């Protein structure tokens, strides 16, 4: 049984899809005005583990992710510049060029982290008519009002506004005001009210703007996600027209914990106001990556990119391995030492896989022994307990120790490790055994003679020669393993 912690109910629940073995999964995508930093990417690794776990449990997953390429302003108060337009001015490019460039950069980072691609990637700019149609329904139902700068959703009319954040309407308003996250504009009725449609400034020509029944402008950030959800997973649109009575509840919505009090709360408010139905059954949220006692974020200047890791010689997958060592609902503190330890751990796992492959060719049809079947069950129990990757990794290390200590069958051991990696996603399937070049073989033989003669300085010089030729040298209890660098 797969159990997941539901933010909405604040407890672990047995996961039960709405339609048999089919699962609708929505994950909040990036706002593509800059590179995604490793703090952002921690969330996508967690969501990838969620998706892999669903697949591991034989669910058919329809994974949808949006791309926010318009409408995300620099302030939670629906004020300030559009982040895409602001970067376009700074880099002297079109807003569309900025969105395309940073979307590609994000997807490349996800590929480096071995994150499975979504079934559907939906840029917000492709659904402007659908946004307008949904706003019109909210307007007819009396949930909107007009100000000088846009059309707003009146949160006071949402009977259970703030339920995801575990705060009622009054408490959430007071909390946001005390935290100084949002300023109340003269025309805004409640501090929690949010824009559905923003009017273009009469003093400045925007690159991304569209005509609407209310005036030229662009959709708000919160309604974009709602529309994309309702279109692909909620089946609430016929062509570009929103049909409330057709709307269906979706299974899972996931994202970072910072989205709970505003973005996801606002998604729920507008969708449930428009449809009169429950929006999402299971809400899952990942915690922050911490750097120097602050959460990593572009607004704080606390930013490290995948490119920065690679420049320092780290594999992006070593960062993935670091992330898996902490539960997704707990903050994770980043340090270069922690990443260094993670890379060493990943190297040790790689050496173990290489050792299995040296002993026997993989065979996926081979039956596992009772001992390995028990370990497979133990692994599945861990990962099905709210995606407990630290415990799942502990089972993996238990397998590695048992393999060396008890001389387990290498074919069976490799097969079980491969099963584990369908969840962990460490790219172990990329490890291949090739005959070493003659030059490397001769150097290794020479080094072994030096080691047997206790000529450690000479042996170390040969090690450096081998490493300079693009190979790693790992001396283990079972012997020396030499393999190409950057296998995974």
N, C-alpha and C positions, 0 to 999 in steps of 0.2 A: 504494500500500500504506500503510495506517494503522499507524504504530508508536507504542506507548505504553510509558512506563516503568512496570514492574511492581515495586512495593515488595517483593513476596514473593521475587522472583528477583534484584532489584537490577540490572536491566538493561532496555534497550529491547527490546521484542518486537513482532513483527508480530501485529496483532490478528486473531484468528480466533474468531468466535462459535461456540457449541456447536450452534446450530440454523440453519444456512443464513444468511439475512440478518436473522434475528431476534436482538435483543440485550436481555438483562435487565440493567438498570442500577439499582443501589441507592445512594442518597445519604443519609448520616446527616442527619436533620433537627434542628431546634432543640429545646432544652429551654426550654419557654415559661413562664419565671418572670420574665422581664424583656425589654426591647427587645434585639433583635440589634444589635450595634455593627458598624461598617464592617469591623473585623477578621474577625468571623464571616462577614460578607457577601462578603468576598473569596473564601472557599471556595465559596460558592454561585455566584459569577460563574465561577470555574474549572470547576465542574461543569456549568454552563450551556454553556460553550465545548465541553466534552467531548460533551455531548448534541448540540449543533448540528453538531459535526464528524462524529459518527456519522450523523446525518441527511443531512449533506452528501455522505457517502459511500454514500448509498442504503441504509442499514440501517434496519430497523423497530425503533424503540426503545420498550420497555416500561419506563418510568421510575417507580420506587417510592421514596417518601420517608416516613419515620416522623415523628411528632411525639411527643417525650418529654414527656408531661403527668403522669407519676408515676414515682417510683422513682429519680430522679437525686439522690443525697444530696450534702451540702455537702463531703464528704470522699471521697477515693479509697479510703479504708479501709473503706467501707461503714458509716461512722459519721456522726453529725451529723444534722441535720434534712433532710427532703425539701425540695428547693428550691421546689417549688410551694407546699407547705404553709407554708413559712416566709414567702413573699411574701404569701400569703393572710392570715396573722396581721397582718403589717405594714400591709397595705392595707385590712384589715377587710372582706374579701370572701370568698366561697367559693373553694375551690381550683379548682372547675370554671369559675367566672367569670374567675379569673386566667388559666387555660389558654386559654380562649376569646379573651380580650382580646389576649393577647400572640401567639397564633397568627395572629389577624387582622392585627395590627401587622406581624408578620414577612412575611406574604404580601403586604401592601401595599408594604413595602420592596422585596420581590422584583419586584413589578410595576413600581415606579419604576425599577429597574435593568434592566428589560426581560429578566428571567430567565423562560424558558419554564416554565410550570407542569408539575409531574409528572403522569403518567397516574393515579397513585394516591397519595393522602395518607392515611397510616394512624396515627391517634392510639393510643398504647399502651394506654390505658384500655379500648379496645374489644376487646382480645384477651386478657383475663385467663384465660379457660378454656383457651385455647391455650397460654399460659405454664405453667399447672398441668400440662397434658398432657405437655409437653416435659420438665418437671422430673421427672415420674413415670418417664419412660423413662430419664433419667439416673440416677435413684435405683435402678431395677431393674438397671442396668448397673454399679452400684457406684461411681459418680463423686461421690456426695454424702455429706455428713455434717451432723448437726444440732447447733446450739449454742443458747445461751439466746436469741439474738436472730434466729436464722433458719436457713435451709437453705443450705449452702455447697458450692461446687464444689471438689473436691480437685485442684488443678493438678498435683500430683506424679504423678498417674495419667495425665496427658496426655503421650504419648511424645515429642512434639516441641513442647511448650509454649514459646512465645517465638520461634518461627521467623520471624514477621513482623517482629519487632524485631531480628532477627539476633543473638539471644542464647539460650543454652540455659537450662533451668530454674534451675540454680544461679546462673548469672551474672545473670539477670534479678532473682532474689530479692535478691542482694547489691547490685545497682545501685539498686533501689527503696529498700532499707533505708538505703543510704548517702546517697541523695538526700532522705531523710526525707519522702518523699511518702506513705508508708503506715506506720502503726504496727501492730505485731503484737499483737492482742488475746490474752488468755490461752487462749481456746478455739480460736483460729484456728491451723490446723496449719502453714500456710505463708504467708509474707507476700503471695504472689501469689493466694491463694485469694480467691474473690469470692462475693458473695451471689446466690443464685438467687431466694430468697423471704425477705423480711424480715418478722419478726413485729411487729405493732403494740405499742407500749409499753403496759403495763398501767396506767400512771399518766396516760395522755393519750389522748383520743379523736381519732383521725384522721378527716379528711373523706373521704379516698380509701383504703378498705380493703375486703378481700373475704375470705370464708371459703375455706379450703383444707384438704386432708387433714392438714396439719401445724399449722395454727392460723391465726387471722385475721391478715391482713397485706397485703402488696403485692409485686409482682415487682421484682427487681433491674434496674438500668438495662441491663446487658449482655445479659440474656436477652430483653429486649423487642425489640431490633433483630434478634436471631437468629430469634425467632418470626415477626416480620413478613416477614423475608426468606424463611423457609421456607414460609410460607403462600402468598405471592403469586408469588415467582419460583422457589422450590424445589419447589412443588407437593407438599408433604409432609403436608398436612392433608386429612382428609376431614371436612368440617364443622368441628368444634372439636377433633377427635382427631388427635394426631400419629402418623403412620405412617412410621417410619424408612426402610423399604425403598423407599418412593415418592420419597424426597428426590432432587432433582437439583442438580448443581453450577450456580451462577449465573455469569454472564459477568463483570460488573464491580461492584466495591464501592468507593465513593469517599468521602473525607472530609478533615478537617484532619490535619496531621502529628502534632498533639498526641494523637490518638486511637490511634496505632500501639502504644505499649508496654503499654497497659492495655485500653482498650475494645475495639479491634479484635482484639487478641491473645486476649481472653477470648471474643469472639464465635466465633473460629475454634475455640478449645478445646472449647466446649460443643457446637457444631454437629457437629464431626467426631467427637466422642466419642459423640454420639447416633446419627449416621448411618453412621459408618465410611467416609464418602466425603469427597472434597475439597469444601470449602465454596465457595470463590470462585477463579476462574481469574486475574483481573487485579485487583490492588489499586492504586488511585491516590490520592495524598495531596498536598494543597496546603500550601504553607508559610505562615508567619505574616506579618501586617502589623506593622511595627515603628513604635513611637512613642516618641521620647525614649529610645532605647537599650533599650526593653523591648517585649516582644510585647504587642499590645493585648489586654486581657482584663478581664472584670468583677472578677476577684479582685484585680487590681493597681490598679484604679481608673483604668486607662488606657482610657477609653472615649469614642468619638465616634460619634454616631448620624447616620443619614441626615437626620433632622430638623435636626441642627446644621449640616449642609452647606447645607441649603435656607435656613436662617435667615441664613446668610452670603451668600446669593445665588448659590450653586452649584447647577447641575443635577446630580441623582444620576447621570446618564449621563456627566458629566465624571469622576466617581469610577470608573465602569466603564472609561472610556477610560484612566485612570491605571493601573488594575489590569492592563489588557491590555498595557501597556508593559513589564511584567516577566514573566518565565516563571513559571508557577504553582509550580514546584519551588524557586524562589529567594525568600528573604525580600524584602519590599518595604517600604522606609522611607517613611512618610507625613509630609508637611509641608504646610502651607497654601500655600506657594510652589509645591510640586510640583502640588498640586491646581489652583492658579491657571494654571500652565503647561498642564495637561491641558485645562482649560476653553477656553483660547485655541486649543489644537490642535483640539479638537472644533468650535469656532466656525469655524476655517479649513476644516475638512472640510465643515461645513454650508454655508459660502459657496460652496465648489466645487460641491456638489450643486445649490445654488440657481442657480448660474451655468449648469450643464448644463440645468436645467429652463427657464431663461429662453430658451435657444437652441432647444430642441426638446422636444416632448412625448415622454414615455417610451414605448417600444415593446418589450415583452419578446420578441417574435417575430423581431426583427431579428438577423441573423447578425453575429458579431464578426469583426473583421479579424484577419489572422494575428498582428499585433503584440499585440492584446489577448488572443487565444487563448493566446499564449505567457505573458502576464502572469497569466492565469487559472491556467495550469499551475504557474507559479512560486509563486503564492499557495497553491494546494492542496498543493504539496510542502512548504511551510513549516508549514502547519497540521497536516499529516499526520505531521510530524516531532515527535511528542510535544507537540502543541498549542503550537507555537512562535508565540505571538501577537506578540511583538516583531518577528520576521522577517516575519510576515504584514502587520503594520502598515507595515513598511518598503516592502513591495510596493505597498501602497495609496498611500503618499506618492509612490512612483515613478510611479504612474498619474496622480496629481494634477499633478505637475510636467510630465509628458509632455503632458497635456491642454492646459495653458496654453502650453507652449513650442512644441509641434508642431501645435497647433490640431486635436486629435483630434475625431472626429465626436462631438457631444454625446449623441446617442441611444445609440450603442454604449458610450460611456464611462459614462453613467449606468447602463446595463444591467449592466456589469461591476462597478461600484461597488455596485450592489444585490446582486449575487451575493456579493461580499465581505462585505456586511453581514448576510447570512444566517448567517454565522459570528460576526462581531464583535458583532452585536446592538446597534449604536449608535442605532437608531431612525431611520435615514436615510429610511425610507419615510414617516415622518410629515411630512417637509418638503414643503410645497406652495407653489405660486406663485399669488398672488392679485393682482389689480390694486390698486395703492396708492391710498388715499383721495386725493381731489383736494387736500385741505389739505397732505398729505405731499408730493405731487408739486410743488406750488407752492413749499413750503419748500425742497425739494431744488434746484429750478431757481434759486431765489434764492441758495442756498448755493454752487452751481456758479459763478454770476457773481462772488461774493465771492472764491472760490478763484482764478478766472482773473485777477482784479484784484489778487491777492496780499493781499487783506484778510483775513488769517488769524484775527484776533480776532473779526471779525463772523461769519466762516464757522463758527468754533467755537461761537459763541452759538446759531446756527441748528441746528447738530448737537445741542446740548443740548435745544433745543426739540423736535426730532424724537424724541430718545430719551425725553423726558418724556411723549411721546404713545404710548409702548410699542413703538418701533421701534429696531432697531440700525442703525448706519451704519458700513459697512466700505469704506474706500477701497483699492482694489486696482489693480494695473497694468492690469487690463482695464476699469477704471471703478469707479464707486461702486455698491455693492450695499446696498439698503435693504430690510429684511424685518422681520416681527414678531419680537419678542424671545421667548426660550424656545420655539423651534421644536421642539427635541428635548431 
